[in-house]
């Protein structure tokens, strides 16, 4: 069988309506303005998203992944049966529900029908209005009994730690952490591919038919990490680079995420162990290799195969992007140590 030649491939997003969503997703998606129904999420790497160009053009990401050769996936991911990373933009115009996610162990035991995978994720705040905040973790000393009493009295919000957020902030959301995004922000969420969410409080909202959304209180109680201090935002670690400001935001066994900010020609090297995703947060310009040139713009997600030749990013305007991949965490740690980063620096951004 002929192996399809690796080529940089753009992934078309899928949009999801949400009660808490926005009626305009501009400037990220300028064709999504003056919406009759609010949209809350743009799934950039849904398995149902379609690939725009190259040998897999017109096929869904999930279908393409099942037939992608190792030259596309990478040697470390050759045995993965399903696409491993879900990346989203979220556009909250109201508070999201207070919720919590299970870990892999709990999901494997109790959620096989939903895929059996837990949900570890991170948030990168892309933009923020003055006064924006999130609810992130339970306040110190909150017990299971306090939690149940607050649910019954509609005061659960008072038990979560409120944190102001600003553009550029990053938060790692470990399973078992109670949380809720607030309004007035745009978030890029990177997570292991799972949609398991246990909703515990929805601020009394109802859907278009007048019904409240389902709650999952018993499961939420089983997975919540009572007694853990509320987590804070991560401090990014500056990486060595001659052509862009690069920062490691977070890395765990499921994903690693870097942010690049540049107005200079920037070289992108492939890695035979894994594919890479590039998500454009700001800017326009061109991506090209020795044979092909592509225009890029804000809001796009690009798939870089593992064995593609060196790519070049040529900004036409100040560009910010996220580089996302599935690391071998031990090998990635060793690589960073060889570059001179000490354990104190690594412990801030490497989780697990």
C-alpha positions as CSV (number, residue, x, y, z in Angstrom):
1,X,0.0,0.0,0.0
2,X,1.3,3.5,-0.9
3,X,1.9,5.6,2.1
4,X,0.3,9.1,1.7
5,X,3.0,11.7,1.6
6,X,3.0,13.8,4.9
7,X,1.5,17.3,4.4
8,X,0.5,20.0,6.8
9,X,-3.3,19.7,7.1
10,X,-5.9,22.1,8.4
11,X,-8.7,20.8,10.5
12,X,-12.2,22.4,10.2
13,X,-13.9,23.1,13.6
14,X,-17.3,21.9,14.8
15,X,-19.4,24.3,16.8
16,X,-21.7,23.5,19.8
17,X,-24.6,25.5,21.1
18,X,-24.5,26.2,24.8
19,X,-26.8,28.0,27.2
20,X,-23.9,30.1,28.5
21,X,-22.4,30.8,25.0
22,X,-22.0,33.9,22.9
23,X,-23.9,35.4,19.9
24,X,-20.7,36.3,18.2
25,X,-17.4,34.4,17.9
26,X,-15.6,37.1,16.0
27,X,-12.7,37.8,15.5
28,X,-11.8,34.1,15.8
29,X,-14.7,33.0,13.5
30,X,-16.0,36.1,11.7
31,X,-18.8,34.1,9.9
32,X,-20.3,33.4,13.4
33,X,-21.8,36.8,14.2
34,X,-25.3,37.9,15.1
35,X,-26.2,34.3,16.0
36,X,-29.8,33.5,16.8
37,X,-28.6,30.7,19.2
38,X,-25.6,31.2,21.4
39,X,-22.5,29.1,20.6
40,X,-20.3,28.1,23.5
41,X,-17.6,25.8,22.0
42,X,-15.6,25.4,18.9
43,X,-14.1,21.9,18.8
44,X,-11.0,22.2,16.8
45,X,-10.0,18.5,16.9
46,X,-13.3,16.7,17.2
47,X,-13.1,13.2,15.7
48,X,-16.1,14.5,13.6
49,X,-14.1,17.5,12.3
50,X,-13.1,17.3,8.7
51,X,-9.6,17.7,7.2
52,X,-9.5,20.4,4.6
53,X,-6.5,19.5,2.4
54,X,-4.0,16.8,1.6
55,X,-4.6,13.1,1.1
56,X,-7.2,12.9,3.9
57,X,-9.2,16.0,2.6
58,X,-12.9,15.6,3.1
59,X,-12.6,12.8,5.7
60,X,-13.2,13.2,9.4
61,X,-10.3,13.4,11.8
62,X,-11.5,10.2,13.5
63,X,-11.7,8.2,10.2
64,X,-8.4,9.6,9.0
65,X,-6.6,8.7,12.3
66,X,-7.6,5.1,12.0
67,X,-5.8,4.8,8.6
68,X,-2.9,7.2,9.3
69,X,0.4,5.5,8.9
70,X,3.2,5.8,11.5
71,X,4.8,8.5,9.3
72,X,1.8,10.7,10.2
73,X,1.0,9.7,13.8
74,X,4.6,9.2,15.1
75,X,6.3,6.1,16.4
76,X,5.1,6.7,20.0
77,X,1.5,7.0,19.0
78,X,1.3,4.2,16.5
79,X,-0.8,2.0,18.8
80,X,-3.3,4.6,19.8
81,X,-6.8,3.4,18.6
82,X,-8.4,6.9,18.8
83,X,-7.2,10.4,18.3
84,X,-5.7,11.4,21.7
85,X,-6.1,15.2,22.1
86,X,-9.2,17.4,22.1
87,X,-8.6,21.1,21.7
88,X,-11.5,23.6,22.0
89,X,-12.1,27.3,22.0
90,X,-14.7,28.3,24.7
91,X,-16.7,31.5,24.5
92,X,-18.6,31.9,27.8
93,X,-21.1,34.8,28.0
94,X,-22.2,33.5,31.4
95,X,-20.8,31.2,34.1
96,X,-20.5,27.6,33.2
97,X,-21.9,25.0,35.6
98,X,-19.9,24.1,38.6
99,X,-18.5,20.7,37.6
100,X,-15.7,18.1,38.2
101,X,-14.1,15.4,36.0
102,X,-13.1,11.8,36.9
103,X,-9.6,10.4,36.4
104,X,-8.8,7.4,34.2
105,X,-9.1,4.9,37.0
106,X,-12.6,5.9,37.9
107,X,-13.7,6.2,34.3
108,X,-12.4,2.8,33.4
109,X,-14.4,1.3,36.2
110,X,-17.7,3.3,35.9
111,X,-17.8,4.9,32.5
112,X,-17.0,2.3,29.9
113,X,-20.1,3.3,27.9
114,X,-18.7,6.8,27.6
115,X,-15.3,5.6,26.5
116,X,-13.7,4.7,29.8
117,X,-11.3,7.7,29.8
118,X,-11.1,10.4,32.4
119,X,-10.6,14.0,31.7
120,X,-7.5,15.9,32.5
121,X,-7.4,19.4,30.9
122,X,-5.7,22.8,30.9
123,X,-7.1,26.3,30.2
124,X,-5.1,29.0,28.4
125,X,-6.9,32.4,28.7
126,X,-6.7,33.9,25.2
127,X,-8.6,37.1,26.0
128,X,-10.2,38.6,29.0
129,X,-12.5,41.5,29.9
130,X,-11.8,43.6,33.0
131,X,-13.1,41.8,36.1
132,X,-13.3,38.4,34.6
133,X,-12.8,35.5,37.0
134,X,-13.1,31.7,37.4
135,X,-14.1,29.4,40.2
136,X,-11.2,27.0,40.7
137,X,-11.0,24.5,43.5
138,X,-12.7,24.3,46.9
139,X,-11.8,26.7,49.6
140,X,-9.6,25.2,52.4
141,X,-11.5,23.2,54.9
142,X,-14.6,22.4,52.8
143,X,-15.9,19.0,53.7
144,X,-18.3,16.6,52.0
145,X,-21.0,17.6,54.4
146,X,-20.4,21.3,53.7
147,X,-20.7,20.5,50.0
148,X,-24.0,18.7,50.3
149,X,-25.5,21.4,52.5
150,X,-24.4,24.1,50.0
151,X,-26.0,22.2,47.1
152,X,-29.3,21.9,49.0
153,X,-29.1,25.6,49.9
154,X,-28.1,26.8,46.4
155,X,-24.9,28.3,47.9
156,X,-22.3,26.0,46.4
157,X,-20.6,29.0,44.6
158,X,-19.6,30.3,48.0
159,X,-17.4,27.2,48.7
160,X,-15.2,27.6,45.6
161,X,-12.1,29.8,45.4
162,X,-12.6,32.8,43.0
163,X,-9.6,33.8,41.0
164,X,-9.3,36.9,38.7
165,X,-8.0,36.0,35.2
166,X,-6.1,37.8,32.5
167,X,-5.1,37.1,28.9
168,X,-2.1,34.8,28.9
169,X,-2.9,33.0,32.2
170,X,-2.8,29.1,32.2
171,X,-4.5,26.7,34.6
172,X,-4.1,23.0,34.9
173,X,-7.4,21.3,35.8
174,X,-6.6,18.0,37.4
175,X,-9.4,15.4,37.8
176,X,-11.3,15.8,41.1
177,X,-11.0,19.7,41.0
178,X,-14.3,21.5,41.3
179,X,-14.4,24.4,38.8
180,X,-16.4,26.8,36.7
181,X,-15.3,29.2,34.0
182,X,-16.8,32.7,34.2
183,X,-18.0,35.1,31.6
184,X,-16.0,37.7,29.6
185,X,-13.2,35.5,28.5
186,X,-12.1,33.4,25.5
187,X,-10.3,30.1,26.5
188,X,-8.3,27.6,24.6
189,X,-8.9,24.2,26.4
190,X,-6.5,21.3,25.8
191,X,-7.5,17.9,27.2
192,X,-7.2,14.2,26.9
193,X,-9.9,13.1,24.5
194,X,-13.0,12.7,26.7
195,X,-16.2,14.5,27.3
196,X,-16.9,13.2,30.8
197,X,-18.2,16.0,33.0
198,X,-20.1,15.7,36.3
199,X,-22.3,18.7,36.7
200,X,-23.2,19.6,40.3
201,X,-24.7,23.1,40.1
202,X,-26.1,25.1,37.2
203,X,-27.3,28.3,38.8
204,X,-30.9,27.5,38.2
205,X,-30.8,27.6,34.4
206,X,-33.2,25.8,32.1
207,X,-32.9,24.8,28.5
208,X,-35.1,26.0,25.6
209,X,-37.8,23.6,26.6
210,X,-37.8,24.9,30.2
211,X,-36.0,21.9,31.7
212,X,-32.9,22.1,33.9
213,X,-29.9,20.3,32.7
214,X,-29.0,16.9,34.3
215,X,-26.9,16.9,37.5
216,X,-24.4,14.2,38.5
217,X,-24.0,14.8,42.2
218,X,-23.3,11.3,43.4
219,X,-20.5,10.7,40.9
220,X,-19.2,14.1,41.6
221,X,-18.9,13.4,45.3
222,X,-17.1,10.2,44.6
223,X,-14.3,11.9,42.5
224,X,-14.0,15.3,44.2
225,X,-10.7,15.7,46.1
226,X,-11.9,17.1,49.4
227,X,-9.1,18.5,51.5
228,X,-6.9,19.6,48.6
229,X,-5.8,23.3,48.6
230,X,-7.3,25.3,45.7
231,X,-4.8,25.3,42.8
232,X,-3.4,28.5,41.3
233,X,-2.3,29.5,37.8
234,X,0.8,28.0,36.3
235,X,3.9,30.0,35.8
236,X,5.1,29.5,32.2
237,X,8.7,28.4,31.6
238,X,10.6,30.4,29.0
239,X,12.2,28.1,26.4
240,X,15.4,28.7,24.4
241,X,14.6,29.9,20.8
242,X,16.4,32.3,18.4
243,X,13.4,33.2,16.4
244,X,10.3,33.4,18.7
245,X,9.4,33.9,22.3
246,X,8.5,30.3,23.4
247,X,7.0,29.2,26.7
248,X,6.1,25.8,28.0
249,X,2.7,26.3,29.6
250,X,2.0,22.8,30.9
251,X,2.9,19.1,30.2
252,X,1.4,15.9,31.5
253,X,1.1,12.3,30.2
254,X,-1.8,13.4,27.9
255,X,-0.5,16.6,26.3
256,X,2.2,19.2,26.3
257,X,1.4,22.8,25.4
258,X,3.8,25.6,24.4
259,X,2.9,29.2,23.4
260,X,4.9,30.9,20.7
261,X,4.8,34.7,20.1
262,X,6.6,36.0,17.0
263,X,6.8,38.5,14.2
264,X,9.9,36.9,12.7
265,X,10.4,34.0,10.4
266,X,10.2,30.9,12.6
267,X,11.2,27.4,11.8
268,X,9.1,24.4,12.9
269,X,10.8,21.0,13.2
270,X,8.9,17.8,13.0
271,X,9.4,14.9,15.5
272,X,9.3,11.3,14.3
273,X,7.8,10.3,17.7
274,X,4.6,12.3,17.5
275,X,2.5,14.6,15.4
276,X,2.0,18.3,16.4
277,X,-1.0,20.6,16.5
278,X,-0.7,24.3,15.9
279,X,-3.6,26.5,17.0
280,X,-3.5,30.2,15.9
281,X,-4.4,32.6,18.7
282,X,-3.5,35.8,16.9
283,X,-2.1,37.0,13.6
284,X,-2.0,36.1,9.9
285,X,0.8,34.9,7.6
286,X,2.0,31.8,5.7
287,X,3.1,28.3,6.5
288,X,5.3,26.6,3.9
289,X,7.7,23.8,3.2
290,X,9.9,23.2,0.2
291,X,6.8,22.5,-2.0
292,X,3.6,23.9,-0.5
293,X,2.5,27.3,0.9
294,X,-0.6,27.8,3.1
295,X,-2.2,31.0,4.5
296,X,-3.1,30.9,8.2
297,X,-5.3,33.1,10.3
298,X,-6.6,33.4,13.8
299,X,-8.8,30.5,15.0
300,X,-7.3,27.8,12.8
301,X,-5.9,24.4,13.9
302,X,-3.2,22.7,11.8
303,X,-2.0,19.1,12.0
304,X,1.8,18.6,11.4
305,X,2.6,14.9,10.6
306,X,5.5,13.4,12.5
307,X,7.9,13.0,9.5
308,X,7.1,16.2,7.6
309,X,10.1,18.2,6.5
310,X,11.0,21.4,8.4
311,X,8.2,23.9,8.1
312,X,8.6,27.7,8.1
313,X,6.1,30.2,9.6
314,X,6.2,33.6,8.1
315,X,4.1,36.1,9.9
316,X,2.4,39.0,8.1
317,X,1.2,40.3,11.5
318,X,2.2,39.6,15.1
319,X,1.4,35.9,15.6
320,X,0.7,33.9,18.7
321,X,0.0,30.2,18.6
322,X,-0.1,27.1,20.7
323,X,2.0,24.1,19.9
324,X,0.4,20.9,21.3
325,X,1.6,17.3,21.2
326,X,1.5,14.1,23.2
327,X,4.8,13.7,25.0
328,X,6.7,10.9,26.5
329,X,6.9,12.8,29.8
330,X,10.1,11.1,31.1
331,X,11.9,11.7,27.8
332,X,10.6,15.2,27.6
333,X,11.8,16.0,31.1
334,X,15.2,14.6,30.2
335,X,15.3,16.7,27.0
336,X,14.6,19.8,29.0
337,X,17.1,18.9,31.6
338,X,19.8,18.5,28.9
339,X,18.9,22.1,27.8
340,X,19.8,23.4,31.2
341,X,16.4,23.6,33.0
342,X,16.6,22.7,36.7
343,X,14.1,20.6,38.6
344,X,12.6,23.6,40.3
345,X,11.6,25.2,37.0
346,X,10.4,21.9,35.5
347,X,8.2,21.1,38.6
348,X,6.1,24.2,37.9
349,X,4.9,23.1,34.5
350,X,5.4,19.2,34.4
351,X,2.5,17.5,36.0
352,X,2.3,13.7,36.6
